[in-house]
């Protein structure tokens, strides 16, 4: 279809891209969420379900303060009448600009609550009950900025919803930085590979079209289910990396066929039968790796995985159809040279780096295998001390309003306005005996946590639901939910204080659960720990089956799995060295002394595994092809590495450049993700591809291609191609 009717195919793709761009423009701003949602049976999920059923006002955020205004003056104190008048003016202006949103508020000016005033009396807190805070946080923040402009009192909003605004804004800025770094770098690499401007431009067109369509698809999905806001960055990253790579391989093979004398349709069909098949297998490998994340019942993994899968599928389909259509329409213009000779036939000069490394890997395979494996294992060793968590507000840039408000609160207040534990007690039977047992247990719990610095015991509150069957005990905690001290306090509450306070709960039919954002974080860590082995097993098993079918071998997929695990382990070790231990962090512009974001190790495993397999499949495809033609394993290794040196090296450089752009972001999660991906793929493209692969292939010889008779006879993989 793409070869016979290129104009129609191009029209369909451009129409789909314009539709995707329109959907992104129209629906994108409100399509995604910063909330981490789970569908497991953990205590925090159970507590939230009980609150939704028995505390409808709490479920709509109308029962507790969920946003806090931090007032501060460098010259005035709260006792100064000017400070009080300014605060009242800000409050009136806020109600006028955003009417009906603030349903309640407390302050020192109305309640004489000294806990809401800093020790130096220059700062004051105004906890507010905001209806539908995620929807109105931006308007509230803008209203506060207008109301406090030109006064001696600053007013900053902080809370889960307003913090989410800052994270979304920074994610958008990081996305622009990713494009500004990744696109020019990819263009330079493509120009170096092809030496022709038009040829270098085509993979970028394929990636851009796939990006527009994939973003439109995830925006539509965001209208139906809660999709995590990082999905847009993930789609852009995957389209730039995979889209450019698969188009590069297709285009390089098409130019080889043209160099062999084939023209037009013949060249397109031949490249589709060889490189096109490898593109499909590599894309399927990436998608299968990401499918394992769907086993984890949370919108973080499922949303990001589906977004990445959509991006990969769209990029592969565009490379198989849009690229051939463009080639047919442009014809000989694709090969018009720029500043160097077109890279048509792969010659000796094409693989200079490989030419230097290959003889050693073939002549001394044991030395190369041992040294390169030892280096990768040494780099992976620090991963044994990897610690997961969530980066707190202190990791945001200093000029972000949420960080400024947080630091002021940390310095001057201990009121538990941002973090809290929600102890939800459900009485299934009810009755006077259960109520008496509940009252005694609550009193014991208050006495126990009073000695625990993780809780603000003097501000504990108890409320009962309308049906008196569910009771909610609020335990304010100083700090933010991501703080390790807060998380440790939640674990002590569950493991020590509640079992002691509610020792006879079961006897009276009482169910006790701990909820709140900090508790959700603790349960999220447990969710990852319990599901990670299953995800990894599913990824490894599915990729083994896929590669066995693709290459009609049992040894090749097993060896590919081992080599990729070495790359992933090295990436984990590099993350620990830089971000936890701070080695080189300042020089690289990263934050040090921080935990590794909880969702990154597992997501990094699946993504790295799929992406490193991407061009690994292309390399092995050439080896299989040459082996089928010659029956000489060593010659197949030499010829495959020689013929793919520039193209596969260029593909790896494109991915590294894209991920380096991601690592240049301001959010710690992007820094860690981009750095981990870039390091792993750089190692995979050098130590693994230049040394380990040829060394292992040389050592095993024809045993590389061992397969049972039933598998060896299958022709689903890379077929023999005659010149």
FIVO-49001 format. One record per residue: residue in three letters; x, y, z of N, C-alpha, C in turn. Coordinates in steps of 0.2 Angstrom, whole numbers, plus 5000, padded with zeros to 4 digits. Layout:
# residues N
ALAXYZXYZXYZ...
This chain:
# residues 723
UNK500449945000500050005000500450065000UNK500950075004501450125005501850134998UNK502050084995502450084989501950104983UNK501350074983500950084977500550144977UNK500350164983499950234984500250274989UNK500850304988501250344993500850404995UNK500550434990500150494992499650484996UNK499250434995498650425000498950405007UNK499450365007499750345014499950415018UNK500350455014500550515017499950555019UNK499450565015498850605017498550575024UNK498450505024498150475030498650495037UNK499250485036499750505042499650575044UNK499650625039499650695041499050715044UNK498450685041497850695044497750675051UNK498050615053498050585059498450625064UNK499050655061499450695065499150765067UNK498850795062498450855064497850845069UNK497550785068497050775073497350765080UNK497850725081498250715087498450785090UNK498750825086498950895088498350935091UNK497750935087497150965089496950945096UNK496950875097496650855103497150875109UNK497750875108498250895113498150965115UNK498051015110497951085111497251095114UNK496751055113496051065115496051035122UNK496250975123496050935129496650925134UNK497250945131497950925135497950955142UNK497851025143497951055149497651015155UNK497050985154496650955160496650885159UNK497050855155496950785154497250735159UNK497750755163498150715167498050735174UNK498350685178498250695186498950685189UNK499050725194499650715198499550665204UNK498950645205498750595210499050525208UNK499350495213499550425213498950375215UNK498650345211498050295213498250225212UNK497950185217498150115217497450075217UNK497450015215496849975215497049905219UNK497449915225497549855228497149855235UNK497349805239496949795246497349825251UNK497749875250498249895256497749935261UNK498049955267497749985272497550055270UNK497950095266497750165264497150165259UNK497150115255496650105250495950095254UNK496050045258495450025262495150085266UNK495650125269495450185273495050235269UNK495350245263495050295258494350275256UNK494250205255493650185253493150195259UNK493350175265492850185271492650265271UNK493150305270493050375271492550405265UNK492650375259492150395254491450375255UNK491350315259490750295260490350325266UNK490750335271490450355277490650435279UNK491050465275491250535276491150565270UNK490550575267490550605260490850675260UNK490850715265491150785265491850775265UNK492150735269492850725269493050705262UNK492750665258492850635252492950695247UNK492550745248492550805243493050855246UNK493450845251493950885253493650945257UNK493050935260492650995263492650985271UNK493050935273493050925280493750945284UNK494250945280494950965283495251015279UNK495751055282496151105277496551065273UNK496551085266496951045261497451095257UNK497351155259497851205256497951255262UNK498651285262498851325267499151395263UNK498851455266499251515264499751535269UNK500351545266500951565271501051635270UNK500851675275500951745275501651765278UNK501951815275502651835278502851905276UNK503151935281503352005280504052015283UNK504452045279505152045281505252105286UNK504752155286504752215290504252215296UNK503652185295503052185299502952125303UNK502752135309502552075313501752065313UNK501552005315500751995315500452045320UNK500752065325500452115330500352185327UNK500652195322500652265319499952275315UNK499552325316498952335313498952335306UNK499552355303499552355295499552285293UNK499952245296499952165295499252145295UNK498852155300498252125301497752155295UNK497752215294497352245288497552215282UNK498152205280498452185274498152105273UNK498152075279497952005279497251995277UNK496852045280496152045279495952065272UNK496352115269496252135262496352075258UNK496852035259497051985255496451925255UNK496251915261495651865262495051895258UNK494851955258494251985255494351975247UNK494951995245495151995238495151915235UNK495351875239495351805237494551775237UNK494151795241493451775241493151805235UNK493351865233493051905228493251875221UNK493851855220494151835214493951765213UNK493951725218493751655217493151635222UNK492551655221492051655225491751575226UNK491551565232491251495234491751435234UNK492451455233492851395233493151385240UNK493351435244493551425250493051415255UNK492951355258492351345262492451355270UNK493051365271493251375278494051395279UNK494151435284494851445285494951465293UNK495651455295495751475302496451515301UNK496451565306497051605306497151635313UNK497751655315497851695321497451755322UNK497251785316496951845317496151835319UNK495951775318495251765319495151715326UNK495651675327495651625332496151635338UNK496551685337497151685342497551625343UNK497551585338497951525339498651535337UNK499051535343499751555343500151495338UNK499951435338500251385334500251405326UNK499851455324499851475317500351535316UNK500751555321501151615320501851585322UNK502351615318503051595319503351625325UNK503851595327504251625333504451695333UNK504651715327504851785326504251825324UNK503651795324503051835322503051875316UNK503451855311503451885304503051845300UNK502851775301502551735297501951705300UNK501351695296500751665299500451615294UNK500151565296499851515292499051525292UNK498751515286498051515286497851455282UNK497751395286497451335283496751345281UNK496651325275495951335271495651265269UNK495051265269494651205266494451225259UNK494751195254494651215247494251165244UNK493651185241493251135237493551125230UNK493651055229493951035222494551075221UNK495051065226495651095226496051095219UNK496151025216496551025210496251065204UNK495551085204495251125199495451195200UNK495451215207495451285208496151315211UNK496651275211497251295214497551345210UNK497551345204497851395199497551465200UNK496851465201496551525201496651555208UNK496751515213496851535220497551565220UNK498051535217498751555218498751625214UNK498451635208498451695204498051745208UNK497551735212497151785216497651805222UNK497951765225498451785230498951825228UNK499251815222499751855219499551925218UNK498951925215498651995214498552035220UNK498251995225498052035231498652055235UNK499152015235499752035239500252085235UNK500152095229500652135225500652205228UNK501152235229501252305231501152315238UNK501152255242501052265249501752235253UNK501752245259502352215263502252145265UNK501752115263501552045265501552005259UNK501951955259501851905253501351845255UNK501051815250500551765252500751705247UNK500851655249501051595245500651535247UNK500351505242499951445243500351375243UNK500151335247500551265247499951215249UNK500051155246499551105248499651055242UNK499350995243499450945238499250965231UNK498751005230498451025223498951085221UNK499151125225499551185222500251155221UNK500551105225501151075223501151045217UNK500551015215500450975209500551025203UNK500351085204500351145199501151155197UNK501551155202502251165201502551105198UNK502351045200502650985196502450985189UNK501851005187501651005180501951055176UNK502051115179502451175176503151155175UNK503451125180504151105179504251045174UNK503750995174503750945169503650975162UNK503251025161503251055154503851095152UNK504151125157504851155155505351105154UNK505351055157505850995156505750965149UNK505050965147504950935141505250975135UNK505151045136505451085131506151085131UNK506551075137507251065137507451005134UNK507050955135507150885131507150895124UNK506650925121506650935114507250985111UNK507351035115507951075113508551045113UNK508650995117509350965117509250895113UNK508750865113508750795109508650805102UNK508250855100508150865092508750885089UNK509050935091509750955087510250895087UNK510250865093510750815094510650755089UNK509950735089509750685084509850705077UNK509750765075509850785068510550785066UNK511050805071511750795069511950725069UNK511750685073511950615072511650585065UNK511050595064510750575057511150605051UNK511350665052511750695046512450665046UNK512750645052513350605051513350535049UNK512750505050512650435047512550435040UNK512050485038511850475031512250525026UNK512450585029512850635025512450665020UNK511750665020511350695016510750725020UNK510650795019510150825023509450795023UNK509250785017508550755016508450685020UNK508950645019508950575022508950585030UNK509350635032509350645039508750675042UNK508350705038507750745040507150685041UNK507150635037506650595036506450555043UNK506950525047506850495053506550545058UNK506750615058506450665062505650675060UNK505550675054504850675052504450625054UNK504650565054504350505056504250505064UNK504750525067504650535075504150585077UNK504150645073503650705074502950685073UNK502850645068502150625066501950575071UNK502350525073502150475078502050515085UNK502450565086502350595093501650635093UNK501450665088500850705088500250655088UNK500250595085499750545085499650515092UNK500250495095500250465101500050505107UNK500250575107500050615112499250625111UNK499050635105498250635105497950575108UNK498250515107497950455109497950455117UNK498450475120498450475128498050535130UNK497950585127497550635129496850615129UNK496650575124495950545124495850495130UNK496350455131496350405137496250445143UNK496550505144496550545150495850565151UNK495450565146494750585148494250535151UNK494550475150494150415153494450385159UNK495150385160495450355166495950405169UNK496150395175496650445178497350425175UNK497650465171498250455168498750495172UNK499350475174499850505177500150565173UNK500250625175500450675171501150665168UNK501550625170502250615166502150585160UNK501550555158501450525152501650565146UNK501550625146501750665140502550665139UNK502850675144503650675144503850605141UNK503450545144503650485142503550475134UNK502950495132502750485125503250525120UNK503450585122503950625118504650585118UNK504850565124505450535124505450465120UNK504950425120504950365117504950375109UNK504550425107504450435100505150465097UNK505450505101506050535098506650475098UNK506650435103507150385103506950325099UNK506450295099506250235095506050255088UNK505650315087505450335081506050345076UNK506550385079507150405075507550335074UNK507650295079508050235078507750185072UNK507150165073506850125068506850155061UNK506650215060506750245054507450245051UNK507950255056508650255054508750185051UNK508550135054508750065052508450055045UNK507750075044507450065038507750105032UNK507950165034508250205028508950185027UNK509350165032509950135030509950075026UNK509450025027509449965023509149985016UNK508750035015508450055009509050085005UNK509550125008510050145004510550095002UNK510650045006511049985004510749954998UNK510149944998509749914992509849954986UNK509850024987509950064981510650064979UNK511150054983511850054981511949984978UNK511549934979511649874975511349874968UNK511049924966510749934960509949934959UNK509649914965508949914965508649984965UNK508049994962507750054961507050054963UNK506750114966506050114967505750064971UNK505250034968504849984972505249924975UNK505749904970506149844972506549854979UNK506849914979507249934985506849944991UNK506249974990505749974996505549904999UNK505349864994505149794996505649754999UNK506249764996506849724999507049745006UNK507049815007507149835014506649825019UNK506049825017505449805021505549725023UNK505749685019505749615020506349595025UNK506849645025507449625030507449675036UNK507549735035507549785041506849795043UNK506349795039505649795041505449745046UNK505649685045505549625049505849635056UNK506549665056506849675062506549725066UNK506249785062505949835066505349805070UNK504949765066504349735070504549695076UNK505049655075505249615081505549655087UNK505949705085506249755090505649795094UNK505149815090504649855093504249805097UNK504149745095503749695099504149685106UNK504749685105505149665111505049725116UNK505149785114505049845118504349845121UNK503849835117503149835120503049775125UNK503249715123503149665128503549675135UNK504149705135504449725141503949775145UNK503649825142503249875145502649845147UNK502349795144501749765146501749735153UNK502349715155502449685162502249735167UNK502249795166502149855171501349855172UNK500949825167500249825168500049775174UNK500549735176500349695182500349735189UNK500649795189500649835195500049875195UNK499549865200498949905200498949975202UNK499250015198499350085200499350125193UNK499050185193499050225187499750255185UNK500250255190500850275188501150225183UNK501250165184501550115180501050105174UNK500450095175499950075169499950135164UNK499850195167499850255162500450265158UNK501050265162501650275158501850215154UNK501650155156501750095151501350105145UNK500750115146500250115140500450175135UNK500650235138500950285134501550275130UNK501950235133502650215130502450165125UNK501950115126501850065121501450095115UNK501050145116500750185111501250215106UNK501750245110502250285106502650235102UNK502850175105503250135101502850105095UNK502250085096501850055091501750105085UNK501550165087501450215082502150235078UNK502750235082503350245078503550185073UNK503450125076503550065071503150065065UNK502450085066501950085061502150135056UNK502350195058502550255054503250235050UNK503650205053504250185050504150135044UNK503650085045503450035040503050065034UNK502650115036502250145030502350215028UNK502450255033502550325031503250335028UNK503750305031504450315028504450285021UNK504250225019504250205012503850255008UNK503250275010502950325006503350385004UNK503650415009504050475008504650455004UNK504950395004505450375000505250374993UNK504650344992504350334985504250404982UNK504050454986503850524983504450564982UNK504950554986505550594986506050564981UNK506050504980506550464975507250484976UNK507550504971508250524971508450574975UNK508050624977508150684981508450654988UNK508250594990508450574997509150564997UNK509550554992510250534991510650594989UNK510350654989510750714987511250724993UNK511850724992512350734997512350805000UNK512550805006512650875010513350885010UNK513650885016514350895017514850835016UNK514550775015514950715014514650675009UNK515050615007514750565002514250525005UNK513650515001513150475004513450405006UNK513150385012513350315015512950265012UNK513050245005512650195002512850125004UNK513450105001513750035003514150045009UNK514049995013514449995019515149975018UNK515650015019516350005017516749995023UNK517349995022517849985028517850045032UNK517850105029517850155034517250175038UNK516750135036516050145040516150125047UNK516550075049516450055055517150065059UNK517450125059518050135062518150105069UNK517650125073517750105080517750035081UNK517250005077517249925077517849895075UNK518149925069518749895066519349895072UNK519349935076519849935081519749885087UNK519049875088518849835094518749765092UNK518549755086518349685084518949635083UNK519549655081520049595081520249575087UNK520249615093520349595099519849555102UNK519249565101518649535103518649465100UNK518849455094518849395090519449355092UNK520049385092520649345094520749325101UNK520449375106520549365113519849365116UNK519349325114518749325117518649315124UNK519049275127519049265134519249325138UNK519749355136519949425139519449475139UNK519149485133518649535132518049525136UNK517849455136517249445140517349455147UNK517949435150518049435157518149505159UNK518549545156518649615157517949655157UNK517649655152517049695151516449675156UNK516449605157515949585162516149605169UNK516749605171516949625177516849705178UNK516949745173516849815173516049825175UNK515649795171514949805172514749785179UNK514949725181514749705188515049755193UNK515649775192515949825197515449885198UNK515249915192514849965192514149955195UNK513949895194513249875197513249865204UNK513849855207513849835214513549885219UNK513649955218513350005222512549995223UNK512249965218511549955218511249915224UNK511749875227511549845233511349885238UNK511549955238511349995244510750045241UNK510450035236509950075233509350085238UNK509150145239508550165243508050205239UNK507450175239506950215236506550255240UNK506150305237505750355241505450395236UNK505250455239504950505234505350575236UNK505550605231505950675232505450725235UNK505650755240505250805243505250875240UNK504950925243504850985240505551025240UNK506051005245506651035245507051015239UNK506850975235507250955228507050995223UNK506451035223506251085218506751145218UNK506751175212507151235211506951285216UNK507451325219507351375224506851425223UNK506651445216506151495215505451475214UNK505351405215504651375215504251395221UNK503651425220503351445226503151395231UNK503051335229502951275234503551265238UNK504151265235504751255240504851315244UNK504751375242504851435246504351435252UNK503751415251503251405257503451355261UNK503651295258503851235262504451255267UNK504951285264505551305268505351345274UNK504851395273504651445278504251405283UNK503851365281503451325286503951275290UNK504451245287504951205291505351245296UNK505551305294505951345298505551365305UNK504951385304504551425309503951385312UNK503751335309503151305312503151225313UNK502751205318502751135319501951115320UNK501551125315500851115316500551055312UNK500951025308500750965304500150985299UNK500351045295499851065291499851025284UNK500450995282500550965276500450885276UNK500750855282500750785282500250765288UNK499950705288499550685293499450605292UNK499250575298499050505297498250505299UNK497950465295497250465296497050395298UNK496850385305496750325308495950315307UNK495750265303495050255302494850195305UNK494350195310494150145314493350125312UNK493250065309492650045307492349995312UNK491750015314491349965319490849935315UNK490949865314490449835310489749825313UNK489849805320489249795324488949855327UNK489349905329489049955332488949935340UNK488549975343488349965350488749995355UNK488449995361488750035367489450005368UNK489549935368490149905370490749925365UNK490549925359491049945354491250015354UNK490750065356490950135357491350145363UNK491250105368491650115374492350085373UNK492450035369493050005367493450055363UNK493050085358493350135354493650195358UNK493250225362493450275366494150265370UNK494150205373494750185377495350175373UNK495250145367495750135362496050205360UNK495650255358495850315356496250355361UNK496050345367496350375373497050345374UNK497150285373497750245373498250275368UNK497950275362498350295356498650365357UNK498150415359498450485360499050485365UNK498950445370499550445375500150415372UNK500050365368500650335365501050375360UNK500650405356500950455351501150515353UNK500950535359501150595362501950595363UNK502250535364502950535366503350525359UNK502950525353503350515347503350575343UNK503950595342504150665339503850665332UNK503650615329503350615322502650645322UNK502350655327501650675328501550735332UNK501150775330500950835334500350815338UNK500450785344499950755348499450805350UNK499650875352499150925354498650945349UNK498750925343498250945338497850885335UNK497850825339497450765337496750785337UNK496350765332495650775332495250705330UNK494650695333494250635332493550655330UNK493350625324492750645321492350575320UNK491750575320491350515319490850525313UNK490750475309490350485303489650485305UNK489250505300488450515301488150455304UNK488350395302488050335305488450305311UNK488950335314489250325320489650255319UNK489650225313490050165312490750175310UNK490950225308491650245306491850305309UNK492450305312492750355316493450375313UNK493550435313494150465309494550505314UNK495250475315495650505320496250535316UNK496250605316496850645313497450645317UNK497950625315498650635318499050675314UNK499050745315499550795311500250775312UNK500650775307501350765307501750815304UNK502350845308502750895305503150875299UNK503150915294503550895288503050885282UNK503350845277502950835271502850755271UNK502350735267502250665267502850625264UNK503250655260503850615257504450615262UNK504450655267504950655272505050585275UNK505650555275505850485278505650485285UNK505650535289505450535296504650525296UNK504350555292503550555292503450475290UNK503750455285503650385283503750335288UNK504350345292504550305297503950305303UNK503750365304503150375309502550335307UNK502350335301501850295299501950225300UNK502550195299502750125300502650115307UNK502950155312502850145319502150145321UNK501750185318501050195320500750125319UNK500850095313500550035311500849975315UNK501449975316501749915319501749915327UNK501749975330501849975337501250015340UNK501050075339500550115343499850085342UNK499650075336498950045335498849975338UNK499349925337499249865340499149865347UNK499549915350499549925358498849955360UNK498650005356498050045358497450005357UNK497449965351496849935349496949855350UNK497249835356497349765357496749725357UNK496149755359495549715359495049735354UNK495349765348494849785343494549735340UNK494849675338494549615335493949595339UNK494049595346493549565350492949605350UNK492949665349492349715348492149725341UNK492449695336492249705330492449765326UNK493049785329493349855326493849835321UNK493849865315494349865310494749935310UNK495349935310495749995311496249995304UNK496250045301496650055295496950125295UNK497550135293497950195292497950225285UNK497650285284497650315278498050385278UNK497950415272498250485272498850475266UNK499050535264499550525258500250495260UNK500450505266501050475269500950395269UNK500350375271500250305272500150275265UNK499950315260499850285253500550275250UNK501050325252501750315250502050255252UNK501950235259502250175262501950115258UNK501250115257500950055254501250055246UNK501350115243501650115237502350075236UNK502750085241503350055242503249975242UNK502749955247502649885248502349855241UNK501949895238501649865231502249855226UNK502749895226503249885221503649825223UNK503849825230504249765232503849695230UNK503249695231502849635230502749615223UNK502749665219502549655211503249655207UNK503749675210504349685205504549615203UNK504649565207504849495205504349465199UNK503749485200503249455195503349495188UNK503449555189503549595183504149575179UNK504749575183505349555180505349485177UNK505049435180504949365177504549365171UNK503949405171503549415165503949445159UNK504349495160504749525155505249475152UNK505649445157506149405154505849345150UNK505349315153505049255150504749275143UNK504349325142504049345136504649365131UNK505149405133505649415128506049355126UNK506149305130506549245128506149215123UNK505449205124505049175119505049215112UNK505049275113504949315107505649315103UNK506149315106506849315103506949245100UNK506749195104506849125101506549115095UNK505949145094505549135088505849175083UNK506049235084506349285079507049255076UNK507449225081508149205078508149125078UNK507649095079507649015079508248985083UNK508349015089508848995093508648995100UNK508948955105508848955112509448995115UNK510048985112510649015115510649095115UNK510449115109510449195107510049225112UNK509349215113508949245118509249245125UNK509449185127509749175134510249225135UNK510749225130511349265131511149345130UNK510649365126510449435126510149455133UNK509749405136509449425142510049435147UNK510549395148511049405152511449475151UNK511549485145511949545143511549605145UNK510849605144510449665146510349675153UNK510349615157510349625164510949655167UNK511549645164512149675166512149755165UNK511849775159511749845157511249875162UNK510749845164510249875169510549875176UNK510949825178511249825184511749885185UNK512149895179512649955179512250015180UNK511650025177511350085177511050095184UNK510850045188510650055195511250075199UNK511850045198512450065202512650135200UNK512550155194512750225192512250275196UNK511650255196511150305199511350315207UNK511450255210511650255217512250305218UNK512850295214513450325215513350405214UNK512950425209512850495208512350525212UNK511750495213511150535216511150515224UNK511350455226511350445233512050465236UNK512550445233513250455236513550525234UNK513250555228513450615226514050625222UNK514350565220514950565216514850595209UNK515150645208515050685201514350715200UNK513950715205513350745205513350825203UNK513750855207513850935206514150945199UNK514650905197514850915190514350905185UNK513950865186513450845181512850885181UNK512750925187512150975188511650935191UNK511750885194511150845197511150855205UNK510650835208510550845215510850775218UNK511150785224511450725227511150715234UNK511250665237511050645244510250635244UNK509950615238509250605238509150535236UNK508550505238508350435237508150435230UNK508150365227507950355220507250355220UNK506950385216506150395215505850315215UNK505350305219505150235220504950205214UNK504650235209504450205203504950195198UNK505550225199506050225193506350155193UNK506650125198506950065197506550015193UNK505949995194505549945191505449975184UNK505250035183505050065176505750065172UNK506250085175506950085172507150015169UNK506949965173507149895171506749875165UNK506149885165505749865159505949915153UNK505949975154506150025148506850005145UNK507350005150508049985148508049915144UNK507749875147507749805144507449805137UNK506949845136506649845129507049885124UNK507249945127507649985122508349955120UNK508649925125509349895123509249845119UNK508649805119508549755115508349775108UNK508149845107507949875101508549865096UNK509149895097509649885092510049825093UNK509949785099510249725099509949675094UNK509249685093508949645088509149655081UNK509349715080509549735073510249705072UNK510649705077511349675076511349605076UNK510849565080510849495079510449475073UNK510049515070509749505064510249495058UNK510749545058511249545053511649475054UNK511849465060512249405061511849345059UNK511149335060510849275058510749275050UNK510649335047510649335040511249315037UNK511849335039512449315036512649245038UNK512449225044512549155046512149105041UNK511549125040511149085035511449075028UNK511749135026512049135019512649095019UNK513049105024513749075024513849015028UNK513549005034513648955038514248965042UNK514549015042515149035045515049085051UNK515049055057514849105063515349165064UNK515949155063516449205064516349255059UNK516349235053516249285047515549325048UNK515049285051514449325052514449375057UNK514849365062514949415067515349475065UNK515849455061516249515058515849555053UNK515549525049515149555044514549595047UNK514249565051513649605055513949665058UNK514449665062514649715066514949775061UNK515349745055515549795051515049835047UNK514449795045513949825041513449875045UNK513449855052512949895056513349945060UNK513949955060514349995065514050065065UNK514050095059513850165059513050175061UNK512650135058511950135059511750125066UNK512050065069511850045076512150095081UNK512750115079513150165084512750235083UNK512450255078512050315077511450305081UNK511150255080510450235084510650245092UNK511150215094511250225101511450295103UNK511850335099511950405101511350445101UNK510850425096510250465096509850455103UNK509850395105509450375111509850405117UNK510450405117510850435123510750515123UNK510750545117510650615117509950635119UNK509450595117508750605119508650605127UNK508950545130508950535137509350585141UNK509950615138510350665141509850725141UNK509450745136509050795137508550795142UNK508250735143507850715149508150725156UNK508850705156509150715162509350785164UNK509350835159509450905160508850935163UNK508350905164507750935167507850955175UNK507350995177507451015184507150965189UNK506650925187506350875192506850815193UNK506950795199507450745201507250685198UNK506550665197506350605194506650605187UNK506550655183506850655176507550655176UNK507950685180508650675180508850605181UNK508550575186508750505187508550455181UNK507950465179507750425173508150435167UNK508250495165508750515159509450495160UNK509750505166510350485167510450405167UNK509950375170510050295170509950265164UNK509550295160509450265153510050285148UNK510250345149510850365145511450325147UNK511650315153512150275155512150205153UNK511550175154511450105152511550095144UNK511250135140511250125133511950145131UNK512350185134513050205132513450145133UNK513350115139513750055141513549995136UNK512949995134512649935130512949945123UNK513050005121513350025114514050015114UNK514450015119515150015119515349945122UNK515349935128515649875131515249815129UNK514549815129514149755127514249745119UNK514049795115514049775108514749775105UNK515249805107515949805104516349745107UNK516249735113516649685116516249615118UNK515749625122515449565125515049525119UNK514749555115514349525110514749485105UNK515249515102515749475098516149425101UNK516349445107516749395111516349325113UNK515749335115515249285117515049245110UNK514949285105514749245099515349205096UNK515949235097516549195095516649135099UNK516549145105516649085110516249025109UNK515549045108515048995107515048965100UNK515249005095515248975088514648955085UNK514548895082513948875079513448865085UNK513648855091513148835096512748895098UNK512948955095512449015096511748995093UNK511748965088511148955084510848885086UNK510948855091510648795093509948805094UNK509548755092508848755093508548685091UNK507948675095507648605093507448605086UNK507248545083507148545076506448575075UNK505948575079505348615078505448685078UNK505948715082506048785081506448805075UNK506948765074507448775068507048785062UNK506548745061506148745055505648795054UNK505548835059505048895059505348945055UNK504948985051505249035046504949105048UNK504849105055504549175057505049225059UNK505649205059506149255061506549285055UNK507149295055507549325050507649275045UNK507449285039507549235034508149255030UNK508349205026508949205022508849255016UNK509349305016509249355011509849345006UNK509649344999510149334994510349404991UNK510949424990511049484987510849494980
